[in-house]
């Protein structure tokens, strides 16, 4: 039954988007919100005034959007994610609402440059890598195609870390992104929910003799909401990202305070509020692991309480919850939501188990982002049961009922029960969060076609046999508003001049560029844009790193989290091979290259941090060797984030997507780089497979073992030493790394890398793919010399990237998982 709510409607005069209205708003905001006079205002004061001016115009559309969702009783999507890497909000909001040019004119009348002001906005430090960038793209697309979508996560006070490179090593510093406040967010002190930990569970009987459960003596933390508007592209829709901040249930202990023990007085408050202090606490310690589990439950519990509160405003019965609410679990981090919703339905609202379980399964869906078993999250039972005792009970009951169903279909197959159990019984008992998410969801999706097929045959092979219709594919995408229109205004202008600007909301329109590939004048246009972007990046590298790079060289880019499976090491092997060829052939006319890295290593990931040190030590030798004659430069750009990506991607000529086949779920940097006119060199892994299909195999550089061949090498007993002894160039490169050529002051520094690639088995098959990779890089050189042919292929790549819009991905989620019809374009 639907509730009715009496509302009072009121309207305000809409704020103008013309330059005169914006100029007046800027002056008012500077005076009445920032409290400054134009004569004494700093650039930061003006940035804040501009942010408030833009925010005012978002609020109008935001409120109207929220009203419409209530009036239409729309089904809402809640995207649960530990990360949302939204980057800087200012320019994105100006573009999406549609008054960027007017703002520029207004600022100029005050003698201000919007480019100077935008640099004052920090990246919102709400994520680490691809997971967070994808979530941000999805929020943008949901708003842009009119889906009632909410992002739900944590408002971290500090990001994972601000990466600096000191003596070639990654050094982590606090990322205090909220130092100057955040003018885009709205604190909601009235939106406050309790979240409990520890304690114990008491069973009791109701009047009908049913056993009920009560969670007692728990420690309580309050979750307070902060809202950030997410504007769609010029359609009047503004959705919401709601992030939760931990607040103590009591501010301080007055008894200790009066005794003069001020530290003890605020101890509980500080402990409580640590929950939302920092993204991804170091989980190499017991305390760090506990904090990470508590973080996950914290935002999930608050979000579910909030969802139910909103649902109950208009509905009396939970029967319709799956018809009005869809919750997408972005990876396993929020999978504790399954037992939490069950707890609320069972213990708070006293539904029966079967009804509660049916509602839960029909509400949740789960996105898997990894094929590596070691990356699938698990929690020790002892820890889990201590922190969340009621949830462990519920998980045991879910598992008991699930395995009973499995046993009925496969009687006597005890090994199958062991493999499919939510509880891992081998060694220390653990909760398998991926199994929990799979069993508790009605749909489970991969993020690229090859990834989805491998899910069915590897990590979830048993589940796929048992639930043959549950796994589906949703190939990732990126938002063209941020990753082309905003990232590359020069290229966008050229595209608009040829085919108009409808591609911004329908990326398949880029197909109209295909004929331009055979037009010499157009090829020159695209080439000039790329060169201008390279000149800009070269200037930034000189300004921030004091390294001279040649914008006429081939810009070879690998930007992603530093991890063994992403194989930055394979890239380094090529760099050193190239360096040796230049040294051994002084008269070589090799194609000049600038090889650019960006990415962070997890603080506790020692080998990844050693790889960063190796990159920088190799760069130091190569960049200062006069024998290189400018033919090779290596640059590691520190603190890779969204803003840095927006600088690098438009300038890239070559996109390195070289993970071991079968290890990368999808990737999105491959999409962003190709969309901006970089050619891809990569393995048949993740979304590379589909990019190859779209652009054509003649317009991409594919090398190396495929997934079947990788499995075959493992099964046959892979011997990396055979490759070491069988290839003299490879042997020379590895010897230089291990014998101290790049670290003469500490010759054994990189011995762990050598051991990893040889004695320890080269798990990611770098040596097996080395020869094919080097040969493929030679093909890159040959093509780059033919500037016209290279330009033709870049245009073909851009023109065929329409599939990889996150708008398409979200439309697919809406129709195949969430059961939502999109509203279509609206007038802004």
HUKA-V918899 format. One line per field, one symbol per residue. ss: DSSP state (A for helix, B for strand, O for the rest). psi: psi as a letter, one per 20 degrees, with the letter a starting at -180 (. if undefined). burial: b if it has 9 or more other ideal C-beta (glycine too) atoms within 8 Angstrom, else e. A space follows every 50 residues. Layout:
ss: ???
psi: ???
burial: ???
This chain:
ss: OBOOOOOOOOOOOOOOOOAAAAAAAAAAAAAAAAOOOOOOOOAAAAAAAA AAAAAAAAAAAAAAAAAAAAAAOOOBBBBBOOOOOOOOOAAAAAAAAOOA AAAAAAAAAOOOOAAAAAOOOOOOOOOOOAAAAAAAAAAAAAAAOOOOBB BBBBOOOBOOOBBBBBOOBBBBBOOOOOOOOOOOBBBBBBBBBBBBBOOB BBBBBOOOOOBBBBBBOOBBBBBBBBBBBBBOOOOOOBBBBBBBBBBBOO OOOAAAAAOOOAAAAOAAAAAAAAAAOBOOOOOOOAAAAAAAAAAAAAAA AAAAAAAAAAAAOOBOOAAAAAAABBBBBBOAAAOOAAAAAAAAAAAAOO OOAAAAAAAAAAABBBBOOOOOAAAOOBBBAAAAAAAOAAAAAAAAAAAA AAAAAAAAAOOOOAAAAAAAOOBBOOOOOBBBAAAAAAAOOOBBBBOOAA AAAAAAAOOOAAAAAAOOOOBBBOOOOBOAAAAAAAOOAAAAAAAAAAAO OAAAOOAAAAAAAAAAAAOAAAAAAAAAAAAAAAAAAAAAAAAAAOOOOO OOOBBBBBBOOOOAAAOAAAAAAAAAAAAAAAAAOOOOOOOOBBBBBBOO OOOOOAAAAAAAAAAAAAAAAAAOOAAAOOOBBBBBBOOOOAAAAAAAAA AOOBBBBOOOOOOOOOOOAAAAAAAOOOBBBBOOOOOAAAAAAAAOAAAO BBOOOOAAAAAAAAAAOOOAAAAAAAOAAAAAAAAAAAOOOOOAAAOOOO AAAAAAAOOOOOOOOAAAAAAAAAAAAAAAAAAAAOAAAAAAAAAAAAAO OAAABAAAAAAAAAAAAAOOOOOOOOOO
psi: ppqqppqpqqqrpqpqjrhghhgggggghggighkqqhhiprhhghgggg ghgghhhhgghgghghghhghilqpqpooopiqnnibqhfhgggghhkkg hhgggghhhjkqphhghhiipqpomkrgchghhghgghgghghhjkpnqp ppbpnphqagqopqopkiqpppqpnmijgjroiiqoqmhinpqqpqqbar ppqrpahjjqprqpoqkqppqpppqpppqoprokjipoapooqpppqqhp grohghghijmhghhjggggggihhkgqpmqokiqggggghgghgghghg ggggggghgggihiphpihjgiiipppponaigjiihghggggghghgil qqgggghggghihqqpppjqiohiippqpphggghggmhhhhgggggggg hghggghhhmpimhhggghiqhpoipcppqpohhgghghjqhqpqrjqgh gghhghiehkgghhhhmijhprpnprrqpiggjgghhmhgggggghhhja jihhiniihihiighhhjohgghhghghggghhhggghggggghikppqo iirpoopoorpoqghilhhhghhgghggghhghimhjpkqppqoopqqqq qqhjnghhhhggggghhgggggijohihkjipqppoorlpaghghhhggh iphpoomkqppjhpgfqihhggghhjkqqpprrmqcihghgghgipiikq opraqahghghggghimpnhhhhgiiohggggghhgghjjhjlhimhjgj hhgghhifhjimhjlghhigghggghhhhggghhhnhghghghhghgghk jhhkpiggghhggghigilppqirqrp.
burial: eebeeeeeeeeeeebebebebbbebbbbbbbebbebeeeebebebbbbbb bbbbbbbbbbbbebbbebbbeeeebbbbbbbbbbbbbbbbbbbbbbbebb ebbbbbbbebebebebbbeebebbbbbbbbbbbbbbbbbbbbbbbbbbbb bbbbbbbbbbbbbbbeebbbeeeebebeeeeeeebeebeeebbbbbbbbe beeeeeeeeeebbbbeebeebbbbbbbbbbbbbebbbbbbbbbbbbbbee ebbeebbeeeeeeebbbbbbebbbbbebbbeebeeeebbbbbbbbbbbbb bbbbbbbbeebbbbbeebeebbebbbbbbbbbbbbbbbbbbbbbbbbeee beeebbbebbbebbbbbbbebeeeebbbbbbebbbebbbbbbbbbbbbbe bbbeebbeebeeeeebbeebbbbbeeeeebbbbbbbbbbbbebbbbbbbb bbbbbbeebbbbbbebeeebbbbbbbbbbbbbbbbbbbebbbebbbebbe eebbbbbbbbbbbbebbeeeebbbbbbebbbbbbbbbbebbbeeeebebb bebbbbbbbbbbbbbbbbbbbbbbbbbbbbbbbeeeeeebbbbbbbbbbb beeebebbbbbbbbbbbbbbbbbebeebeebbbbbbbebbbbbbbbbbbb bbbbbbbbbbbbbbbbbbbbbbbbbbbbbbbbbbbbbbbbbbebbbeebb bbbbbbbebbbebeeeebebeebbeebebbbbbbbbbbebbbbeeeeebb ebbbbbbbeeebebbbbbbbbbbbbbbebbbebbeeeeebbbbbbbbbbb bbbbbbbbbbbbbbbebbebebeeebee
